[in-house]
C-alpha cells in the first residue's frame, strides 16, 4: 500500500519520443480466476511397507511420516464446456470442466530413521467446474502454482493412510489480439456459483469481452490492520455463556490490496488464557479459543481517506467445536499517531440465518485501539482510478 519511488529509465533512448497511442499484438486475458482445493485422500500403503510399520509398532517404536510434491508432475487437462446461465445474461459464459493432477511422495520413519520399502509415490487428482467467459476463438490456460501435503497419522485405516492435500490453481481464458491500449494492473475475480440450469448461448463471430464481471471494478479505498499480542475481547454463545476473555490474539486484515477486491483476506487466531482474573478467563472450564478465516468480501464503504467498513462471510471454528459459517463486519480507522482503531464483529450462522435461531451460536467482538493495544497497526488509503 506504500507508494514506491519510480526511477526514470537510464541508457540510450529514442529522441524525440512523443507520447501517443500504440497498436500492439498481445495475448488478451478474457477471464481469470483462482481455485483452491483441499481434500483428504485415503492412500494404499504397499504391502512390504505396511508389514514393516506393524513390526515397528509391535516393538514399541515411534512411527512418523511425511509427504511432499514430486517436482515436475503438476498437470491440468481441459475436459469440456457447456453453456452457463448467469444473471445478467453474458454471451460466451460457459461451465468449464478441468482436471488437475500431481504426484505425492510418502515417506515413513521409525524413530526418525527411514523405513526400507516405505518411500512411495501416489497420484492425486482434483476435478473442478467453474463459470468462465469462454467464447469461441479463445483457449484455456490452467496452472497449478502451489501444492501442500500433510500425513494424517491418527487416521490410519488398516493398510490405508490419509493424506491432507491442498492445491492452488489459476485459470485464464486467452486469445491473440491487436489492441490500442491504456491499461492498469488487475487481479483474478471471485468465483461465480454454478446454477443448475444452463442455456444455449449464441456463438459470436469474434471473441467478446465479459465487462459485467471481468475485469473487476476497482475498490474506492484500501486498508490493512495487524495485531499480535495480549488482548481482551468478547466471546459469547447462546444462553449467555462466555463474555470478556483475555488471551493471545493474532489478527491480520487486508482489504482491497492494490485496489482489487480479490486481494483481500482476514485471518484471526485467538488462544484463551485460562485462569483467574485479571490474568485470564474466570471460568477455567470454558475455553474461548477460536480461529476465523474470511472467505468472501463485499465492496468496502469508504469514510473519507482515513476509514473504511467491509462486510462478508467466513468460517468460524471454536475450540473443540466444528467449523461453522459466519458473517463479519470489519471497521478500520487510520488516525495516526495514536488514533488507530480496528473493530471486528463475527456472528456465527445461528445468529443470522437460523429459524428458529440456533441457541448455541457464537458471537465474537474484537475492539482494538492504538492507546490500549500499542502493537496495533492500521493503514487506510484512497484508490487511484483513470479520469472519466
ZIZI-V719933 format. One line per field, one symbol per residue. ss: DSSP state (2 for helix, 1 for strand, 0 for the rest). Layout:
# ZIZI-V719933
ss=???
This chain:
# ZIZI-V719933
ss=0000000000000000000000111111111111111111111100222222222222000011111110000011111111100000000011111111111111111100111111111111111111111000001111111111111111111001111111111111111111110000000010000000000000000000000000000000111111111111111110001111111111111110222000001111111101000000100000000111111110001110001111111111110000011111111110000000111111112222000000000111111110000000111111000000
